[in-house]
Amino acid sequence: MGLRFRKIITLLPGVKLNISKSGVSASVGGKGASVNIGKGGRVKGTVGLPGSGISYSEEMKPGSTGKVFYFVALVVGVGVAYGIYLWLH
């Protein structure tokens, strides 16, 4: 078994910096929806039903358009709205 390292730093409600042995990434969003920007500019959006274990993730590949754009826009919108909600309460 190999050694693992992971540290998550909350910069603002809904905005986190993830540090691990393999690199650094940033996450925007919260429970239910988030977008992660990782190593090499990889962008992954996730939408889920909190507490159920059910979620859907999709990676946005360079040059792709269509449903991926709308999916990421939806995830970012929901994530930002949730972050603002948490910040205000």
PyMOL commands that set and color helices and strands:
alter all, ss='L'
color gray80, all
select helices_A, chain A and resi 39-41+67-88
alter helices_A, ss='H'
color red, helices_A
select strands_A, chain A and resi 6-12+15-20+23-30+33-37+43-49+54-60
alter strands_A, ss='S'
color yellow, strands_A
deselect
rebuild
show_as cartoon
